[in-house]
Amino acid sequence: MKTILFVAAICALAACSSGGPVKTGPDTYYLTKKSAGCGFSGGEGSKAALLREANDFCAKQGKEIKTLEADAKNGVPFVRCASAEVQFRCVSAAGN
């Protein structure tokens, strides 16, 4: 029981939010996130959260998101946390 509580505490302390977009080129960014649920959750929720964050980031610049790549990995209990990563560009909004 102590082991389970310890693992749960570590997972709760693990960063469940991204560190923000990392610029990888002109108007091109990368986001990554590990799930707080660790091995007991899927990565699709993290991917959706990253896509929302990317969309908000671009919208603040008056631009739209263009997803270049989006991937999610499910967690495996006691092995790895669920995670996701998104590579995107901020492009001029259609009609502007």
Secondary structure as UniProt FT lines:
FT   HELIX           2..13
FT   STRAND          22..25
FT   TURN            26..27
FT   STRAND          28..34
FT   TURN            36..37
FT   HELIX           38..40
FT   HELIX           44..59
FT   TURN            60..62
FT   STRAND          63..73
FT   TURN            77..79
FT   STRAND          83..92
FT   TURN            94..95
//
